[in-house]
């Protein structure tokens, strides 16, 4: 043991001495060594003893409150699924199971994520509240990520404006595990548990991993937590990897991530998953459905797919055919696995006789990422994950509930992740928390009203914010303001849904009207729980593998 520690110490010393000559290589090597040490603490795969519900039903499935299944994809582009006429690689990959889910219920054509990055969006889905109320405004980053990404980006000598890193903010933030949704917030899971539901989380959480913020402390009876982010070990015989040498985030992930999860223990008692993450979590979800078929349950299946690092099974990689470039083929294979997961979950509900009285919601935490270096993932919309152009925040929202929601409905009303909690609580006749403001609205009147009658709906305004980026949609008008660069973008989404014509100079009256809404929203906001440490520029109309040129539009978003 002493020899191993000595060797590691020497390696770390060498890495540290190289910082001045090769800063990005040195910091990535140091992170890789730290990861290797943590890997020794990960146990082998083992079966999970899921809690078992009653062996026989107390009442028939249609006579009890509906089961609830929320499936959330990660970084899924609007055009990655074929539901809207698209599909990966120009439609070569279709998503028949996701398409079928959409066809069997209501499709919201103007649905928005809570934020342009994952964690605040997930918090809004869980609470129905804006960050202006919870303070949870930024996505927690693992140790060293901000510093590493800024150093790697600088070493790449990219043509984009500089990535800014604030070591003071990084030093004053809580530890990674303590950056999360405050325990005093009331989650969807807590409200459903109070209604008598058995609640299960599987997959990504990203809302805190200690001090009362883990999923199993925030209302979930059981949580199979993604403790890190490899889909399979990098050298697994059945994995096909695609590394992105143009992306600083990707280089950090390959250095920092392990293949591990935990059950109801936060980051203690880590063990390896039992297969490719997307398939493994689906296997476990089906076990949960079977274990709870005789009582109301809430299953939150929070997939990691199709977030980087890009890793697919060899079987999926072969199945999608000769798609080029390599990273696009791996991306297509990952999307195929996600679609298969949706189909398998739907089939399990059918097999258990639960489909008619189960509410199934499918969505994504934000739009597709430009840093994967693939065009058209958010087509026809501009922008990417991290930006607040439509490509960064337009997401699918499909709701299936055969007992109450007619199939093949298309709803054009703008809705958002903040609406999920109040909708589901209304569906199960559970009151909203009375001691706090809930920003979301119940969507059921839009999908269950008499076809001859106009549904009651009055909300006109949605807000987003991230540091100096402030965004409001009011009616069909959308205003976005930023300080880096100092600019305003104003679009009439009814006439220009893809945000091609900036009307900010032509319509100062409309800018003033929407700016007043933003200022009022800010005036009622609480401060963020912690300051951002990183601010990265993103080209609006080019993915990261394309050169940034003078005159290209960009925006920076802090985190």
JOZI-V892578 format. One record per residue. N is the residue number from 1. RES is the residue in one small letter. SS is DSSP state (hx for helix, st for strand, lp for the rest). PSI is psi as a letter, one per 20 degrees, with the letter a starting at -180 (none if undefined). D_CENTER is the distance of its C-alpha to the mean C-alpha in Angstrom with 1 decimal. Layout:
BEGIN
N RES SS PSI D_CENTER
N RES SS PSI D_CENTER
END
This chain:
BEGIN
1 x lp g 40.5
2 x hx h 42.2
3 x hx g 42.4
4 x hx g 38.7
5 x hx h 38.0
6 x hx g 40.6
7 x hx g 39.1
8 x hx g 35.6
9 x hx g 37.3
10 x hx g 39.1
11 x hx g 36.0
12 x hx h 34.2
13 x hx g 37.3
14 x hx g 37.5
15 x hx g 33.9
16 x hx h 34.6
17 x hx i 37.8
18 x lp i 36.0
19 x lp g 33.7
20 x lp h 36.2
21 x lp g 36.9
22 x lp m 33.5
23 x hx g 30.9
24 x hx g 27.7
25 x hx h 29.2
26 x hx g 30.4
27 x hx h 27.3
28 x hx h 25.3
29 x hx g 28.2
30 x hx g 28.2
31 x hx h 24.6
32 x hx h 25.3
33 x hx g 28.3
34 x hx h 26.4
35 x hx g 23.9
36 x hx h 27.0
37 x hx g 28.5
38 x hx h 25.4
39 x hx h 25.4
40 x lp i 28.8
41 x lp j 27.4
42 x lp p 25.3
43 x st r 27.2
44 x lp r 27.6
45 x lp q 25.7
46 x lp q 27.1
47 x lp q 26.9
48 x lp p 25.1
49 x lp m 27.4
50 x lp q 25.3
51 x lp p 27.1
52 x lp p 29.2
53 x lp a 29.8
54 x lp q 33.3
55 x lp h 35.1
56 x lp q 36.3
57 x lp q 34.8
58 x lp h 36.4
59 x lp r 35.9
60 x lp q 34.9
61 x hx h 31.2
62 x hx i 31.8
63 x hx i 33.6
64 x lp r 30.9
65 x lp q 27.7
66 x lp q 25.0
67 x st q 22.6
68 x st p 18.9
69 x st o 16.2
70 x st o 12.6
71 x st o 10.7
72 x st p 6.9
73 x st r 6.3
74 x lp p 4.1
75 x lp k 5.9
76 x lp p 8.2
77 x lp q 11.1
78 x lp h 13.1
79 x lp j 16.0
80 x lp i 14.7
81 x lp q 15.8
82 x hx i 19.5
83 x hx h 19.3
84 x hx j 19.8
85 x lp j 22.4
86 x lp c 20.5
87 x lp q 19.2
88 x hx q 18.7
89 x hx l 21.9
90 x hx k 23.5
91 x hx j 23.1
92 x lp h 24.5
93 x lp o 21.7
94 x lp q 21.4
95 x lp m 19.0
96 x hx h 21.7
97 x hx h 20.0
98 x hx h 17.1
99 x hx g 19.9
100 x hx g 22.0
101 x hx g 19.5
102 x hx g 19.3
103 x hx h 23.1
104 x lp j 23.8
105 x lp c 22.4
106 x st p 21.2
107 x st p 19.1
108 x st o 18.0
109 x lp i 18.7
110 x lp m 17.6
111 x st q 14.3
112 x st q 12.0
113 x lp r 8.7
114 x lp h 9.6
115 x lp r 9.1
116 x lp j 8.8
117 x lp r 6.8
118 x hx g 3.9
119 x hx g 6.7
120 x hx h 8.9
121 x hx g 6.8
122 x hx h 6.5
123 x hx h 10.1
124 x hx h 11.2
125 x hx h 10.4
126 x hx h 12.3
127 x hx i 15.1
128 x lp j 15.6
129 x lp q 16.4
130 x lp q 15.9
131 x hx h 15.7
132 x hx i 19.3
133 x hx h 20.1
134 x hx h 18.1
135 x lp i 18.3
136 x lp n 14.7
137 x lp i 14.1
138 x lp q 12.7
139 x lp p 10.2
140 x lp p 12.6
141 x lp q 14.0
142 x lp r 16.1
143 x lp p 19.9
144 x lp i 21.3
145 x hx g 18.2
146 x hx g 19.1
147 x hx g 22.7
148 x hx g 22.2
149 x hx g 20.0
150 x hx h 22.6
151 x hx g 25.5
152 x hx g 24.4
153 x hx g 23.6
154 x hx g 27.1
155 x hx h 28.8
156 x lp i 27.4
157 x lp l 29.4
158 x lp r 27.0
159 x lp i 28.3
160 x lp q 25.4
161 x lp r 26.2
162 x lp q 25.9
163 x lp p 22.8
164 x st p 23.8
165 x st p 23.5
166 x lp n 24.9
167 x hx h 26.3
168 x hx g 27.5
169 x hx h 24.2
170 x hx h 22.9
171 x hx h 26.0
172 x hx i 25.7
173 x lp q 22.2
174 x lp r 21.9
175 x lp q 21.3
176 x hx g 17.7
177 x hx i 18.0
178 x hx j 19.2
179 x lp o 16.5
180 x lp a 14.7
181 x lp p 15.0
182 x lp p 18.8
183 x lp h 20.4
184 x lp i 22.4
185 x lp q 19.5
186 x lp o 19.8
187 x lp r 16.8
188 x hx g 16.7
189 x hx g 17.6
190 x hx g 20.6
191 x hx h 21.8
192 x hx h 21.7
193 x hx h 23.4
194 x hx h 26.1
195 x lp i 26.6
196 x lp j 27.4
197 x lp q 24.3
198 x st p 23.5
199 x st p 19.8
200 x st p 17.8
201 x st p 14.4
202 x st p 13.7
203 x st c 11.1
204 x lp q 8.5
205 x lp f 9.3
206 x lp k 9.2
207 x lp k 11.3
208 x lp q 14.6
209 x lp k 16.7
210 x lp r 20.2
211 x lp l 22.5
212 x lp j 21.4
213 x lp i 17.7
214 x lp r 16.7
215 x hx g 15.5
216 x hx i 19.1
217 x hx i 20.4
218 x lp k 18.2
219 x lp i 19.5
220 x lp p 18.6
221 x lp h 21.9
222 x st q 20.3
223 x st o 17.3
224 x st o 16.8
225 x st p 14.7
226 x st o 13.2
227 x lp i 15.4
228 x lp a 14.8
229 x lp j 13.3
230 x lp p 16.1
231 x lp h 16.0
232 x lp q 19.8
233 x lp q 22.3
234 x lp h 22.9
235 x lp j 26.5
236 x lp q 26.0
237 x lp h 28.4
238 x lp j 26.0
239 x st q 23.2
240 x st o 23.0
241 x st q 21.3
242 x st o 20.7
243 x lp q 20.8
244 x lp n 20.3
245 x lp i 23.3
246 x lp i 22.4
247 x lp o 19.1
248 x hx h 19.6
249 x hx g 16.0
250 x hx g 16.7
251 x hx h 20.1
252 x hx g 18.8
253 x hx g 16.4
254 x hx h 19.4
255 x hx h 21.5
256 x hx h 19.5
257 x lp q 17.6
258 x lp r 19.3
259 x lp n 19.2
260 x lp q 19.0
261 x st r 17.9
262 x st r 19.6
263 x st o 20.7
264 x lp k 21.1
265 x lp j 22.0
266 x lp c 19.2
267 x lp j 20.0
268 x lp q 23.6
269 x lp l 25.0
270 x lp q 22.7
271 x st q 23.4
272 x lp q 22.4
273 x lp r 20.4
274 x lp k 22.6
275 x lp a 21.5
276 x lp p 18.8
277 x hx g 15.5
278 x hx g 14.4
279 x hx h 18.0
280 x hx g 18.6
281 x hx h 15.9
282 x hx g 17.3
283 x hx g 20.8
284 x hx h 20.1
285 x hx g 18.5
286 x hx h 21.7
287 x hx h 23.8
288 x hx g 22.2
289 x hx g 23.0
290 x hx h 26.5
291 x hx h 27.0
292 x lp k 26.3
293 x lp i 27.8
294 x lp j 30.5
295 x lp q 28.6
296 x lp p 25.7
297 x st q 22.4
298 x st o 18.7
299 x st o 16.4
300 x st o 12.7
301 x st n 11.6
302 x st n 8.1
303 x lp q 8.3
304 x lp h 7.9
305 x lp p 9.4
306 x lp k 9.7
307 x lp q 8.6
308 x lp q 11.9
309 x lp q 14.5
310 x st o 15.7
311 x st p 17.5
312 x st r 18.9
313 x st q 21.6
314 x hx h 25.0
315 x hx g 25.6
316 x hx h 22.6
317 x hx g 23.5
318 x hx h 27.0
319 x hx h 26.1
320 x lp i 24.4
321 x lp a 27.6
322 x lp m 28.7
323 x lp p 25.8
324 x lp q 26.2
325 x lp r 25.1
326 x hx g 24.1
327 x hx h 20.5
328 x hx h 20.1
329 x hx g 21.8
330 x hx g 19.5
331 x hx g 16.4
332 x hx g 18.2
333 x hx h 19.0
334 x hx h 15.4
335 x hx h 14.7
336 x hx g 17.9
337 x hx h 16.8
338 x hx g 13.7
339 x hx g 16.2
340 x hx h 18.7
341 x hx g 16.6
342 x hx g 16.3
343 x hx g 20.0
344 x hx h 21.0
345 x hx g 19.4
346 x hx h 21.1
347 x hx h 24.3
348 x hx g 24.3
349 x hx g 24.2
350 x hx g 27.1
351 x hx h 29.0
352 x lp j 29.0
353 x lp k 30.1
354 x lp i 27.0
355 x hx g 25.5
356 x hx h 27.5
357 x hx k 26.5
358 x st p 22.8
359 x st p 20.2
360 x st p 17.3
361 x st p 14.2
362 x st p 11.9
363 x st a 8.9
364 x st q 5.7
365 x lp h 3.0
366 x lp a 5.6
367 x lp r 8.6
368 x lp q 10.0
369 x lp p 11.1
370 x hx h 14.8
371 x hx i 15.3
372 x hx i 15.4
373 x lp k 18.6
374 x lp p 18.5
375 x lp q 19.8
376 x lp j 19.0
377 x lp h 15.4
378 x lp j 14.9
379 x lp q 18.6
380 x lp j 20.4
381 x lp q 18.4
382 x lp q 18.8
383 x lp r 16.4
384 x lp r 13.2
385 x lp q 9.9
386 x lp h 11.4
387 x lp r 14.0
388 x lp j 14.6
389 x lp r 16.5
390 x hx h 15.7
391 x hx h 14.0
392 x hx h 11.3
393 x hx i 10.7
394 x st p 12.2
395 x lp q 10.2
396 x lp q 12.0
397 x st o 13.1
398 x st p 15.7
399 x st o 17.7
400 x st p 20.5
401 x lp n 23.2
402 x lp h 26.5
403 x lp h 28.6
404 x lp i 27.8
405 x lp o 25.8
406 x lp q 27.7
407 x lp r 26.4
408 x lp k 25.8
409 x st q 25.1
410 x st o 23.6
411 x st p 22.7
412 x lp i 22.7
413 x lp p 22.2
414 x lp p 19.3
415 x st r 16.8
416 x st r 13.5
417 x lp h 11.0
418 x hx i 13.8
419 x hx i 16.0
420 x hx g 14.5
421 x hx g 16.2
422 x hx h 19.6
423 x hx g 19.6
424 x hx h 19.3
425 x hx h 21.7
426 x hx h 24.1
427 x hx h 24.0
428 x lp j 25.2
429 x lp l 27.5
430 x lp p 26.1
431 x lp q 26.8
432 x lp q 24.3
433 x lp p 24.8
434 x lp i 27.9
435 x lp j 27.9
436 x lp q 25.0
437 x lp p 23.8
438 x lp p 21.0
439 x lp h 19.7
440 x lp r 18.3
441 x lp q 20.8
442 x lp p 21.7
443 x lp i 21.1
444 x hx h 23.6
445 x hx h 26.5
446 x hx h 24.9
447 x hx i 24.8
448 x hx j 27.7
449 x lp r 30.4
450 x lp p 33.6
451 x lp h 33.4
452 x lp i 36.5
453 x lp q 35.2
454 x lp p 32.8
455 x lp q 29.9
456 x lp p 29.9
457 x lp p 27.3
458 x lp i 27.9
459 x lp p 24.8
460 x lp i 24.9
461 x st p 22.6
462 x st q 19.0
463 x st q 18.1
464 x st q 15.5
465 x st q 16.4
466 x st n 15.9
467 x lp c 19.2
468 x lp i 21.7
469 x st p 19.4
470 x st p 20.0
471 x st p 19.3
472 x st p 20.8
473 x st p 21.2
474 x st o 24.5
475 x lp c 25.8
476 x lp j 25.4
477 x st q 25.6
478 x st p 22.8
479 x st p 23.6
480 x st p 21.7
481 x st q 23.6
482 x st q 23.1
483 x st i 25.5
484 x lp n 24.7
485 x lp r 26.1
486 x st o 27.9
487 x st q 27.3
488 x st p 26.6
489 x st p 25.2
490 x st p 26.3
491 x st q 25.7
492 x st o 27.0
493 x lp h 24.3
494 x lp h 26.8
495 x lp h 29.0
496 x lp m 26.5
497 x lp i 23.0
498 x lp j 22.2
499 x lp l 23.3
500 x lp h 26.3
501 x lp o 28.9
502 x lp o 28.4
503 x lp j 30.8
504 x lp g 30.6
505 x lp h 34.2
506 x lp h 35.6
507 x lp m 34.3
508 x hx h 34.8
509 x hx g 35.4
510 x hx h 32.0
511 x hx g 30.4
512 x hx g 32.5
513 x hx g 31.5
514 x hx h 27.7
515 x hx h 28.2
516 x hx h 30.0
517 x hx g 27.1
518 x hx g 24.8
519 x hx h 27.6
520 x hx h 28.0
521 x hx g 24.4
522 x hx h 24.6
523 x hx h 27.9
524 x lp j 26.4
525 x lp q 23.4
526 x lp q 23.5
527 x lp q 22.9
528 x lp q 19.8
529 x lp h 20.0
530 x lp q 20.2
531 x lp q 20.8
532 x lp q 18.7
533 x lp i 20.3
534 x st q 19.1
535 x st o 19.4
536 x st p 18.7
537 x st q 20.1
538 x st p 18.4
539 x st p 20.7
540 x lp h 19.8
541 x lp j 21.6
542 x lp q 21.6
543 x lp r 19.2
544 x lp h 19.9
545 x lp i 22.5
546 x lp q 24.6
547 x lp p 27.1
548 x lp p 26.6
549 x lp q 29.9
550 x lp p 31.8
551 x lp i 31.0
552 x lp p 27.4
553 x lp q 25.1
554 x st r 22.5
555 x st q 20.6
556 x st q 19.5
557 x st p 16.7
558 x st q 17.2
559 x lp none 15.1
END
